[in-house]
Amino acid sequence: MLAGSLVRGFWNHWNWKVALLICLAAASVLVDLSLVQHAREIIAASKLETKYTEKPQRPVESYSFLYPDNPHQLPVPRPKVRITVEESVHFDLTQPESADEWLWTAPFGDNHVRLGPNMTGFAVAMFHQLHCLRGAQNALVRGWSTMSPRAREHLHHCFNYIRQWILCDADVTLEPGDFTKRNFTVERFGAEHTCVDWRPIYDLVNERWFAWDAYRKEWGVVFAEEAKMHMSALVAYISEKNTVFRNNVFISAMHPCEIRLLSTLACSNVKMTSIVGVMPVD
């Protein structure tokens, strides 16, 4: 009797502590299992990220620039910046200054960059995308019925290209509210996004254009026949139409080419000493 009483007293005194220890042990096991599972997910994610993340590029000098031995990306720093999307009075579709403003989204030249010892040419995706937006703006102003079959197909390409670019970028920034019901006249600001700083890209592409222009002159590289044809049309256009100048740069707002001319341009005899870019729209 005494022994049984002692056992019962011991159990009544310690049973809650034993139960607590059992609960803590069970919780510890569950936490451990959760941590193991989380670690597995992190490892799997890191492998996936490694698989789909661009590998560091070799020094640009190490490429032969004989396809496919060329850089996958433009060798330029890509620091991150923050941008708050906002409405603007600029980049309208049909205002008198619209053509100029959209034109100035392009770099100097023909939206291409020349790299390597033999100045191998590449399109830069960002400028390809901006070119497509300029083409869409131009098409909206001109009207579908005025466009040639080639220009229509080009625009079809551009819309598909922009669609794929949006999917590729897959920006998952959360934007508050319903943008379909937003009054853009009053509600001028949108969400803040993290972006790549585009300024170094403009700087490098502009710099490489002038390097290519010097290379072209040194080696006697001439423009393609299509460019020559457009330049002949431009000379006639300058002789007949009003032109716009900005810091010694000629801009044609109505001509079917996207054109930039640098250096001296004497309108009296339409003398051009340096042609640095012709980009047909059609």
C-alpha atoms as one frame of an Amber mdcrd trajectory, in Angstrom:
protein
   0.000   0.000   0.000   2.759   2.385   0.978   4.721   1.656  -2.212   1.646
   2.174  -4.376   0.894   5.445  -2.594   4.440   6.647  -3.200   4.262   5.786
  -6.907   0.956   7.597  -7.308   2.293  10.615  -5.455   5.417  10.686  -7.605
   3.343  10.465 -10.804   0.905  13.122  -9.723   3.827  15.402  -8.925   5.816
  14.772 -12.127   3.228  13.813 -14.751   2.724  17.370 -16.071   6.461  17.807
 -16.408   6.777  14.535 -18.283   3.926  15.529 -20.565   5.588  18.886 -21.187
   8.876  17.197 -22.039   7.090  14.896 -24.464   5.378  17.864 -26.145   8.669
  19.760 -26.406  10.381  16.708 -27.878   7.603  16.303 -30.441   7.750  20.005
 -31.339  11.513  19.769 -31.705  11.141  16.850 -34.094   8.568  18.767 -36.168
  10.826  21.851 -36.306  13.767  19.702 -37.363  11.703  18.092 -40.115  10.517
  21.528 -41.256  14.080  22.845 -41.345  15.232  19.828 -43.325  12.433  20.343
 -45.851  13.210  24.077 -46.062  16.886  23.305 -46.623  15.963  20.922 -49.437
  13.815  23.622 -51.066  16.643  26.176 -50.805  19.104  23.730 -52.375  16.642
  22.949 -55.185  16.001  26.659 -55.763  19.703  27.447 -55.829  20.267  24.733
 -58.424  17.402  26.128 -60.510  18.757  29.674 -60.170  22.224  28.511 -61.171
  20.760  26.758 -64.177  18.871  29.788 -65.480  21.069  32.674 -64.292  23.495
  34.174 -66.759  27.038  33.079 -66.062  29.669  35.790 -65.663  30.982  36.766
 -69.059  34.564  36.350 -70.091  36.579  39.495 -70.741  35.400  40.915 -74.045
  38.953  40.731 -75.411  38.899  36.937 -75.084  36.178  36.475 -77.724  37.032
  35.861 -81.351  33.670  37.341 -82.461  33.366  34.503 -84.947  29.865  33.132
 -84.307  29.030  31.638 -81.862  32.113  32.821 -79.941  30.747  36.223 -78.981
  29.359  37.741 -75.769  25.760  36.917 -74.916  25.187  40.352 -73.401  26.546
  43.831 -73.964  29.636  44.177 -71.758  28.371  47.077 -69.680  27.695  47.595
 -65.947  24.045  47.016 -65.035  23.461  48.651 -61.630  19.966  48.528 -60.181
  17.877  51.689 -59.844  14.407  52.457 -58.563  11.810  54.130 -60.713   8.319
  55.308 -59.850   6.100  54.961 -62.890   4.347  58.239 -63.615   2.315  59.854
 -66.346   3.960  62.439 -68.571   3.002  65.160 -71.016   5.887  63.892 -73.156
   5.913  60.982 -75.622   2.461  61.722 -76.944   1.346  60.110 -80.184   0.271
  63.030 -82.345   1.642  66.271 -80.870   4.008  68.329 -83.072   7.000  67.377
 -80.899   6.051  63.684 -80.632   8.244  62.471 -83.493  11.296  64.225 -82.036
  10.686  62.900 -78.526  10.234  59.335 -79.701  13.267  59.643 -81.975  15.426
  60.596 -79.006  14.719  57.263 -77.324  17.180  55.830 -79.857  20.962  55.922
 -79.459  23.176  57.544 -82.051  23.423  55.392 -85.133  21.271  52.521 -86.315
  20.295  50.811 -83.030  23.234  48.437 -83.387  26.571  48.182 -81.633  29.889
  47.113 -83.163  32.241  45.089 -80.983  35.554  43.319 -81.391  38.583  43.980
 -83.568  36.564  43.694 -86.796  33.601  45.727 -85.537  31.118  42.851 -85.580
  27.583  44.220 -85.488  24.918  43.247 -82.944  21.419  44.467 -82.152  20.883
  45.449 -78.514  17.559  44.109 -77.230  16.648  47.276 -75.325  17.026  49.416
 -78.433  15.226  46.817 -80.542  12.284  47.138 -78.141  12.341  50.929 -78.274
  12.546  50.761 -82.067   9.361  48.690 -82.027   7.584  51.254 -79.867   8.620
  53.998 -82.281   7.288  51.889 -85.124   3.957  51.454 -83.322   3.725  55.209
 -82.697   4.528  55.875 -86.343   1.886  53.372 -87.491  -0.798  54.912 -85.283
  -0.079  58.329 -86.752   0.128  57.176 -90.372  -2.780  54.747 -90.263  -2.905
  51.051 -91.109  -4.284  51.640 -94.594  -1.239  53.696 -95.595   1.272  51.002
 -94.619   2.875  48.658 -97.106   2.577  44.873 -96.603   6.236  44.824 -95.497
   5.629  47.576 -92.927   2.554  45.736 -91.611   4.513  42.528 -91.183   7.279
  44.469 -89.444   4.715  45.889 -87.016   3.313  42.386 -86.456   6.841  41.265
 -85.549   7.219  44.216 -83.180   4.039  43.511 -81.229   5.034  39.875 -80.812
   8.543  40.913 -79.821   7.226  43.275 -77.138   4.814  40.576 -75.913   7.665
  38.094 -75.488   9.886  40.722 -73.843   7.162  41.433 -71.236   6.863  37.722
 -70.487  10.643  37.360 -70.333  11.023  40.236 -67.882   8.023  39.005 -65.820
   7.882  42.050 -63.524   5.875  40.949 -60.468   5.703  44.370 -58.767   2.334
  44.690 -57.024   0.393  47.736 -58.208  -2.371  48.900 -55.860  -5.871  49.472
 -57.130  -7.549  48.643 -60.431  -5.568  50.238 -63.246  -8.497  49.740 -65.648
 -10.558  52.188 -63.562  -7.778  54.623 -62.765  -8.110  58.292 -63.743  -4.668
  58.863 -65.237  -5.297  62.618 -65.513  -5.521  62.931 -61.728  -3.705  59.824
 -60.465  -0.297  60.522 -61.961   1.916  58.128 -60.027   2.069  54.350 -60.074
   4.122  51.734 -58.257   7.862  51.795 -57.619   9.858  49.302 -59.672  13.433
  48.065 -59.442  15.119  48.373 -62.825  18.446  48.179 -64.568  20.043  51.610
 -64.993  19.776  52.250 -68.722  22.174  55.233 -68.805  25.431  53.223 -69.024
  23.886  51.276 -71.922  23.197  54.473 -73.881  26.691  55.742 -73.080  28.447
  52.618 -74.327  26.350  52.213 -77.481  26.874  55.889 -78.379  30.600  55.559
 -77.727  30.828  52.440 -79.888  28.941  54.175 -82.700  31.582  56.884 -82.957
  34.302  54.219 -82.817  32.541  52.406 -85.679  32.207  55.639 -87.654  35.956
  56.240 -87.351  36.655  52.611 -88.303  34.298  52.901 -91.296  36.064  55.989
 -92.587  39.521  54.503 -92.041  38.711  51.332 -93.974  36.414  52.888 -96.572
  33.285  51.040 -95.466  30.279  52.414 -97.383  26.598  52.302 -96.572  24.379
  49.661 -98.087  22.453  50.470-101.248  19.224  50.832 -99.256  20.840  53.428
 -97.007  22.134  55.325-100.027  18.626  55.321-101.495  17.187  56.734 -98.288
  19.919  59.357 -98.125  19.070  60.512-101.652  15.465  60.896-100.561  16.636
  62.777 -97.476  18.660  65.283 -99.535  15.595  66.051-101.623  13.464  66.272
 -98.490  15.821  68.737 -96.784  15.741  70.927 -99.874  11.947  71.138 -99.845
  10.759  70.820 -96.231  11.298  72.630 -92.975  13.829  70.986 -90.697  14.473
  70.895 -86.979  17.938  71.384 -85.484  19.109  70.688 -81.947  22.759  71.142
 -80.898  24.007  70.718 -84.447  21.908  67.568 -84.864  19.411  67.364 -87.675
  16.100  65.612 -86.992  13.526  64.779 -89.610  10.126  64.475 -87.953   8.231
  63.517 -91.122  10.674  61.556 -93.240  10.079  57.773 -93.244  13.575  57.167
 -91.893  14.854  57.606 -88.350  17.887  59.790 -89.003  20.607  61.490 -87.050
  23.226  63.660 -88.671  26.164  65.007 -86.696  28.719  67.689 -87.561  28.345
  70.460 -90.118  25.244  70.586 -92.273  24.958  73.613 -94.565  21.351  73.959
 -95.684  22.270  76.302 -98.558  23.818  73.512-100.587  22.760  70.530 -98.435
  26.374  69.648 -97.726  26.795  66.860 -95.150  30.263  66.061 -93.919  29.402
  63.114 -91.668  26.440  60.797 -91.776  26.187  58.763 -88.609  22.871  56.976
 -88.802  20.085  55.833 -91.046  17.363  53.486 -89.827  14.470  52.758 -92.190
  11.075  52.451 -90.482   9.434  50.305 -93.119
